[in-house]
Amino acid sequence: MKKELLQTPTMIIDKKVMMDNLRLSQQAADKSSKQLWPMIKTHKSIGIAKIQKELGACGFLTGTLDECEALCKEGLDNLMYAYPVADRQACKRVIDIAAKCSFIIRLDSFAGAEMLNEMAKEVGTKIQYTVILDSGGHRFGHEPDKIVEFADSLKSMEALVFMGISTHPGHVYACTGPEELDEYIKGENKAIEEAAANLRNAGYQLDIISTGSTPTFEGEAEMAQVNIVHPGAYVFNDCMQKAFKGIDYDRCALSVYTTVISNPRPGVYICDAGSKCLGLDKGAHGNTSISGHGYIKDHPELEIFSLSEEVGKIKIREGMSGNIKVGDRFEIIPNHACSAANLTSYYFMAEGDEIIGTLRTDMRSNSTFKGLSRSQ
Ligand SMILES: Cc1ncc(COP(=O)(O)O)c(C=O)c1O
């Protein structure tokens, strides 16, 4: 089927670009003997997770327990959940997942760990965990000089098995261009080296030292201590990766296909893709390096200057000229692919102008009604 026959708005993946993105990162990880456990919250698709595995991914990092459960059900193993749990419902889900597949949780609070330990003890099981290192993001975790103290506090919890440390340099999203990336990578590496040395000096064996983000991926592949890397956005790339990492738009695999549906006044064109397709992200941490609400492929002269829920306003950038009319169709690369992908229930796969298949985003939270059982 030809792309032009699709209804708009809809989400398209350029298959070749996605496969190249996946292969390149897998090759880089293999070359430096790191295991690639991609963060799958970007695509939330079992189909893409299977492709990542076929290409060599050794495990998966997930952003929700729904994603863990979905991967586990498909027989995809070596799952790490990125965040701690702190209520009985989530602890039970963790224990159920760990009974079915090889699973690791990340912990950073005594209270959450204690609850998980007690519940795991009750059913006679053990849960593997890594301690979250704060490598500069100041979200989760413990700084290198405090990490031994926290690890020690969990030592007596006999149902919890210490595996190592994990971190995510999310603060890198505050950087304003590729020339700043090195500083973030150096800071992240220093925190990892210090935390690992402090824990080893205190007698801990570190089977896992894991970290990851797409902007810092190439640097992480070279980090001597790290053995598992977790990029997520690399599968699609987006305007944020273009701004921070300097990648070209032709390495962006995900786009929203849209039609110009109105030209209500001179200079203003309205397309049928709004914030419910593109998301409202303009970059994390107050970053202002992105202008507009996405990049219209092959049309640098056009700017999406405003979004409402179902439609977007387009204009020709000042000082540039262009030709745009009602009925035109465009592909918009989202600012943040992870947020945009979470807004669709399926992707069309394209090879050039040909649509060759579909893939579902079948791991979205609450996308499957589970009735009352979830709250029992
Ligand atoms: C804990 C964690 N690890 C890894 C990633 C992947 O980072 P990126 O999307 O930059 O590839 C994320 C993304 O938010 C994350 O939260």
The ligand as a Gaussian input file, in Angstrom:
#p B3LYP/6-31G(d) Opt

LIG

0 1
 C       16.362000       5.173000      33.973000
 C       16.518000       5.418000      32.509000
 N       17.470000       4.755000      31.830000
 C       17.638000       4.934000      30.501000
 C       16.855000       5.814000      29.792000
 C       17.091000       5.997000      28.316000
 O       17.520000       7.288000      28.023000
 P       17.333000       7.896000      26.537000
 O       15.890000       8.052000      26.331000
 O       18.100000       9.150000      26.564000
 O       17.914000       6.907000      25.607000
 C       15.860000       6.539000      30.472000
 C       15.024000       7.524000      29.760000
 O       14.357000       8.342000      30.315000
 C       15.677000       6.330000      31.866000
 O       14.720000       6.971000      32.580000

